[in-house]
């Protein structure tokens, strides 16, 4: 499969007192860049989520959003139960003792207090339960996310194959034009030299034509263009993380098209070279989105 760096997926899970929501999206990037925008109550999951993304994604700018949403009629808080008063008193006492021994220690935040075992009522969602539910939900989300990137990658691969085939047609169109240009030049140079020099021998004409033929010879460029196009199709068929390899091939194709244009001695060859450069640019734009 060819993987696009563009993808999106979203999922939610009813936890009873709250709904857990995750959203993941990605765009193209030179490297793997993972960013999180998640609520404080889910912050402890970030490392585990990052590891799971790295296992499935090779390249791209990935953004993950996650939050707990209170159920309608549940008092506006994901944790609907009141904190245990005795546990809060005990936690405060322990905090005071710690801060007397370690004055530089930071006080507990509200989120940290609420996550402390036993602070919330027994039927409230604990950290371990939340982690298990979140990781299970995120695993399915990653499957959907990868599938979206694969679908996009398949479409991009079809575009690249189409452009590569059109380039092959352009390469084939150049081949018969070179002998025609050479024959036309031979007629012109022979006429001009005969008019200028009364006793011109045919060897001089052949020398001039030979120099011109060497100057406009594009056989090597056409051969390299065909070879690079073969490699493009091979890489697309192989699949996987192909973006960087294809980007290099676009540079090589563009180099040969530029050389072909510089050697052109006819408007037809120039037009073909320009069309090739346009197709290469279209391919390069699509390659930028491949992993």
Secondary structure as GFF3:
##gff-version 3
##sequence-region A 1 291
A	DSSP	beta_strand	7	14	.	.	.	ID=ss1
A	DSSP	beta_strand	18	27	.	.	.	ID=ss2
A	DSSP	beta_strand	32	38	.	.	.	ID=ss3
A	DSSP	three_ten_helix	40	45	.	.	.	ID=ss4
A	DSSP	alpha_helix	46	56	.	.	.	ID=ss5
A	DSSP	beta_strand	60	70	.	.	.	ID=ss6
A	DSSP	alpha_helix	85	101	.	.	.	ID=ss7
A	DSSP	alpha_helix	110	115	.	.	.	ID=ss8
A	DSSP	alpha_helix	127	196	.	.	.	ID=ss9
A	DSSP	alpha_helix	202	216	.	.	.	ID=ss10
A	DSSP	alpha_helix	219	238	.	.	.	ID=ss11
A	DSSP	alpha_helix	243	262	.	.	.	ID=ss12
A	DSSP	alpha_helix	267	287	.	.	.	ID=ss13
###
